[in-house]
Amino acid sequence: MPKHRSLRSGKMTRRTALGLLTLGSAGIVLATASPRGVAAQAPAVRGKVTISFWGHNHPPTIEMYKGAIEAFQKKYPNIQVDYSQKAGPQYAQLVLTAMASDAAPDIFRVGDWQVGEYIRDGALQPIDPGPWGARSGRELAERFVEGVQKKFLIGGSLYATPEDVSQLLNIINLDYLREATGSETLPATPEKLVEAARKMTVVKDGQWLRSGFEYYYQHELWQTEEWSHLIHSFGGAIYDKDGKLVMDQGNAAMRAAEYLYNSVHVWKFSNPAFALTFGQPTPSHFQEGKSAMNPAGAWKIAQIEQAGIVKNWQADLWRTGTQDFVLAWAWSLGVNRKSKNPEAASQFLAFLHSPEMIEYRQAKSGQIGGLHGADQTQWVKEHPKVQPWLRAQARAQFQDPYPNYPRVSKTIAKMFETIAILGTKPQEALGQAYDELRAIKA
């Protein structure tokens, strides 16, 4: 992949700004879960503009953004936000199709693994609120934790803001663990995890009743994330930091594929035929008590609690290979390179990361990561189960940069399903995947 390059010539302009409030060490706590009634005065703006924003179709996120937009438009009455939702699994392709016809929105979601690809293809421009009253993109980036800054601050310009930063951890039903092993001690090695998963699997009279461990199937994004975790935990990667394919080097991919194969066909603690496919509004088997362990992001906490069936559970590292690996990802928001109102779009992104919005976003949608002080809010204190994800942030690594995410994810998902669902031997499935990945050019 070619090196990132700025889409604007020269340095980013710094203009007079109100500036975002800086979080103190104790964080900022809102009195209520609503962003209404924000007292800060908006700066003068230049005429009325409308910006379009395509969000995800995750129900809690939809409600959160409706409230955030209402608060934003109250503070900045000259900026109207045209907000619509798009289906999760098809989101990336919808954006690409819209871009090809110059119909893409001013603000759209981008995975952290897609940022380099979108910069290369001229789809993103630097975030620079300018005269609308916020700091420059570079100063805005200072609000983010170091790992997020490194991911999105490229060549001195900020190209995206994290909508949510989460880490792939293993959620475990402690009641099932105690029932199967006599202890609630979390599995501390890959061998202990496999042993616990086998013991917690329940099959009676040929009928599958509970998975000891359940993957997400038939969802390209999640299968790619699961595979990324597996190969990294065996010391490998799909692409290196420069976007060069390295999955076909060494034996990490084979060991990861064998682990996946054995999970289903040898150890038999995961059954694709029993598993629910991932998506909305489909719940996971974990929150229904039908699986003992799942890989998941912190966003699952609210859904598990709302279901009210599994009350005694915890999150820990998902240990599968020769080394512990914490996969992080950041669904993020970027500004369209062809936006007619980039400064207004940038101001909306800056507002979402203001102190007044941190706890609101947490409470309404479980978006927890990426900002300094986000671990000190009242909401986090009242939700201790989120702490493992916050602690994992310090050691987490972001996903590999992909040269063409839609094509890569389709190849990985097909390989994943070929091994787990069809029972194809790892060597054969990997060989086909290697051929397809080598054909994908930046």
Secondary structure, 3 states (H helix, E strand, C coil): CCCCCCCCCCCCCCCCCCCCCCCCCCCCCCCCCCCCCCCCCCCCCCCCEEEEEEEECCHHHHHHHHHHHHHHHHHCCCEEEEEEEECCCCHHHHHHHHHHCCCCCCEEEEEHHHHHHHHHCCCEECCCCHHHCCCCHHHHHCCECHHHHHHHEECCEECCEEEEEEEEEEEEEHHHHHHHHCCCCCCCCHHHHHHHHHHHCEEECCEEEEECCCCCECCHHHHHHHHHHHHHHCCCCCECCCCCECCCCCCHHHHHHHHHHHHHHCCCCCCCCCCCECCCCCCCHHHHCCECEEEECCCHHHHHHHHCCCCCEEEECCCCCCCCCCEEEEEEEEEECCCCCHHHHHHHHHHHCCHHHHHHHHHHHCCCCCECCHHHCHHHHHCHHHHHHHHHCCCCEECCCCCCHHHHHHHHHHHHHHHHCCCCCHHHHHHHHHHHHHCCCC
